[in-house]
Amino acid sequence: MARVFIHCTHGSENPTRAGLAWLMAKGLVESGHQPEIILAGDGAILAKKVVADSVLPVGLPPLKELIEFALQNRIPIHV
């Protein structure tokens, strides 16, 4: 089991790139690893629920669903 830090540096200005960090964290949990997400730069705006709930990545689940998964699985999120 690996501990993995994921930097999310994109927010609502690039929803698909913002979603990739959260999707990677989901995949890591499902693979038995321990991810942590670091929101930096434009990604820090995702700490606001109203913003995160409106982000719709292309070809990925809505960010709201990915964040709910992260919270349910107690993935540490640093801002």
C-alpha positions in Angstrom: 0.0 0.0 0.0 1.4 3.3 -1.1 0.8 6.8 0.3 0.3 9.2 -2.6 0.0 13.0 -2.7 -2.0 14.5 -5.5 -1.7 18.2 -6.3 -4.8 19.7 -7.7 -3.9 23.1 -9.2 -6.9 23.6 -11.4 -10.4 24.7 -10.4 -13.5 25.9 -12.2 -11.5 27.5 -15.0 -10.5 24.0 -16.2 -13.1 21.5 -14.9 -11.6 18.5 -16.6 -8.1 19.0 -15.2 -9.7 19.7 -11.8 -11.6 16.4 -12.0 -8.5 14.3 -12.8 -7.0 14.8 -9.4 -10.1 13.6 -7.7 -10.6 10.7 -10.1 -7.0 9.6 -9.5 -7.6 9.6 -5.8 -10.7 7.5 -6.3 -8.8 5.0 -8.3 -6.0 4.8 -5.7 -8.5 4.1 -2.9 -10.1 1.4 -5.0 -6.6 -0.1 -5.5 -5.9 -0.2 -1.8 -3.6 2.9 -1.6 -3.8 6.0 0.6 -4.1 9.2 -1.4 -4.1 12.7 -0.1 -5.3 15.7 -2.1 -3.5 19.1 -2.0 -5.5 22.0 -3.4 -3.1 24.7 -4.5 -3.4 27.7 -6.8 -6.6 27.8 -8.7 -7.5 24.4 -7.2 -8.0 26.0 -3.8 -11.4 27.4 -4.9 -12.7 23.9 -4.9 -12.8 24.0 -1.2 -15.9 26.1 -1.6 -18.9 23.8 -1.9 -20.9 26.1 -4.1 -18.0 26.1 -6.6 -17.2 22.4 -6.4 -20.8 21.4 -6.9 -21.0 23.4 -10.2 -17.8 21.8 -11.8 -18.6 19.4 -14.5 -15.5 17.7 -16.1 -15.8 16.5 -19.6 -15.8 12.7 -19.8 -15.6 12.2 -16.0 -18.2 12.0 -13.3 -19.3 15.4 -11.8 -16.8 16.8 -9.4 -19.6 16.7 -6.7 -19.7 12.9 -6.9 -15.9 12.5 -6.8 -15.6 14.8 -3.7 -18.4 12.9 -2.0 -16.4 9.7 -2.6 -13.3 11.3 -1.2 -15.2 12.5 1.9 -16.9 9.1 2.5 -13.5 7.4 2.2 -11.8 9.9 4.5 -9.2 11.0 2.0 -7.3 13.9 3.6 -7.7 17.2 1.7 -5.2 20.0 2.3 -5.7 23.6 1.2 
